[in-house]
Each structure stands twice: as structure tokens, then as C-alpha cells.
């Protein structure tokens, strides 16, 4: 039996550090939750749900659905992967978005970096609100995470800070997990 471990961390963005995160600064009640994220050595698939004030959603569409930019990359200018976004559900104050990101091995995206370090079997939960991008990760591997966090920290652009929130046993994952879709 695999002893699953959990770690949680937060990326904190100052205004101007990232166009997507700037939306969450501008609209403090805007929230994006990850429903699922699957990563292989060279591709990533995600489904995200965003909700908030109706006037924030057109701004979200303009920034987030731009396939010219990587919404997950710490080093966006160094990313040569390709992205496709498809809106699965459109509501006046919400969107559900499918993302397919090919050639993710050429980008410094958090899920790809974590999966490269740990390997198969990683499960992600994430949420963006305000200036914070919170991650909870379940890992089937018992290993030191210091090199992973060192790598993430070294890739952070100006205006982004990494805070490690939890390392160790799972903390009632079911009780803390919210449904991705209201």
C-alpha cells in the first residue's frame, strides 16, 4: 500500500507580476478552482471553474483564453509550448474552461515541474483568489521536497513569492476539498 503524502504551498503575486493574477487583485471576489489536472511528460489537461462578479468575466475571458500566453508558467517568456482553451460552460458570472497544453516539457509550469520531480500518481488541487495561487498536492512518493521547492523558487519571476504551507500526512483531504463546480 502506498503511503500518500500531502504538501501545500502558495504562490503570492504582487500587482503587475502576472496578467492573470492581476485580475484577481482587481476583482477580489473572483475565484478560479481547478477541477482536474493531468500531466504527462509533454502535455497537460486541465478543467478550471472561475466565478465572480459578472463584470470580471469578460476581462477574465480576454486574458485567460489567450492561447498566445501560458496561464501556468512561472517563466512565460521561456515557454514554447502550445495551448488551446475551450469554454465548456458559459454563465454570466462564471466559466468552466478546458485547457490542453502540448509540449509542456518546454515550460516552467507548476504541475509539470512537480510531476517531473515526483513522477506518476500526483494529484493536484488549486485555487486562485486575490494575489494568491494556492496548491495542494497528493504524492505517492516519500522523498525530500527541498530540491523541488528550490527549483520552483529559482524560477519565480520578480513579484512572486513562494510560501510552503504544509508538508506531511494528508490533512482530512475530503473535509477540505470543495466541489469544483457549484
ABEGO torsion letter per residue (X at the ends): XBBBBBBBBBBBBBBGABAAAAAAAABAABBBBBABBBBBAABBBBBBBBBEBAAAAAAAAAAAABAABBAABABAAABABBBBBBBABBBAABBBBBBBBBGAAABBBAAAAAAAAAEBGBBBBBBBBEABBBBBBBBABBBBAAAAAAAAAAABBBGBBBBBABBEBBBGAAAABBBABX
